Amino acid sequence: MAKTLPRPDLKKYHFKLGLPQELEVVPLKETLSRARDMITEPHRAGFYQIVWVQKGKATLLLDFQSIPMKSGALLFIRKDRVLMYDRSAAYDGKAILFTDAFFARDAADSRFLWESHLFSMHNESPIIALAAADREIALLMDLIERELARPVEESRQAILQNLMHTFLLQAERRLKPAKAEAAPDRAAKEGYQKFLDALENGFRKDKQVSIYAGMLGMPEKRLQAATAAACGKSPKALIDERVALEAKRLLLFGTTSVKEICFELGFDETTNFIKWFRKQAGTTPAAFRFRYQA
């Protein structure tokens, strides 16, 4: 198979300006027709997306996974992940787009988004297959669309937030049977969440568990226990996963050289980065780029 040139640098799109609330429901077929060049190339979106295929079949690219979707499938996509919609016009449905600013009225709402299995910050792709008899999700979608179509009034924001919260809770209920593990206690969940926040801000330069434990003011053993309880992984494994994910994105979706990626991600020597990447991905950075772009 012939080698192709690297793609242009990855674009990031922000939520549409000028709407009364940072919440929108868009038809997939119409959006695909209107914005094909934007959404059928790999890109990051600075907002959450829920894609509901209602007719036909589609395959979406989410980071490095091909996600096959058939009629009735709901896909939940965390903000800032790399996404590419299927170029085919053989599917239709709807997508809900929303931001933190819309959903998070307080710290509890923010924590809900961070802790939800629906919007994992790890490389998971939660899909819910709705049964034909499942009316509640469809009813909530209809209520959200009806409220968006009403004239703007003081109560509209709160009503939409409550409807979206209920929509996500109903989706969580349908996802939970596949995730029957015991929930971690509140202290462990809070420690895990604080670590994820610090990791997202610092993964390019800080790679040591001790640094994050110091930032959070907790012993390393307590941080280890918090992440193990919350997701079954060590802090070191989560650090490596986050750095590897960014390295793969830069290799696959941009023109940056391996040497430049090495320094952007805080490695002192290219040889050290290549050795580390091989351990994480089972191949060299150059081979990874070639494999996915060939």
Secondary structure as GFF3:
##gff-version 3
##sequence-region A 1 294
A	DSSP	beta_strand	11	13	.	.	.	ID=ss1
A	DSSP	beta_strand	23	27	.	.	.	ID=ss2
A	DSSP	alpha_helix	28	34	.	.	.	ID=ss3
A	DSSP	alpha_helix	36	39	.	.	.	ID=ss4
A	DSSP	beta_strand	43	45	.	.	.	ID=ss5
A	DSSP	beta_strand	48	62	.	.	.	ID=ss6
A	DSSP	beta_strand	65	70	.	.	.	ID=ss7
A	DSSP	beta_strand	73	77	.	.	.	ID=ss8
A	DSSP	beta_strand	82	84	.	.	.	ID=ss9
A	DSSP	beta_strand	91	98	.	.	.	ID=ss10
A	DSSP	alpha_helix	100	103	.	.	.	ID=ss11
A	DSSP	alpha_helix	107	115	.	.	.	ID=ss12
A	DSSP	three_ten_helix	117	119	.	.	.	ID=ss13
A	DSSP	beta_strand	127	129	.	.	.	ID=ss14
A	DSSP	alpha_helix	136	149	.	.	.	ID=ss15
A	DSSP	alpha_helix	156	175	.	.	.	ID=ss16
A	DSSP	three_ten_helix	176	178	.	.	.	ID=ss17
A	DSSP	alpha_helix	186	202	.	.	.	ID=ss18
A	DSSP	alpha_helix	209	216	.	.	.	ID=ss19
A	DSSP	alpha_helix	220	231	.	.	.	ID=ss20
A	DSSP	alpha_helix	235	253	.	.	.	ID=ss21
A	DSSP	alpha_helix	258	264	.	.	.	ID=ss22
A	DSSP	alpha_helix	270	281	.	.	.	ID=ss23
A	DSSP	alpha_helix	285	293	.	.	.	ID=ss24
###
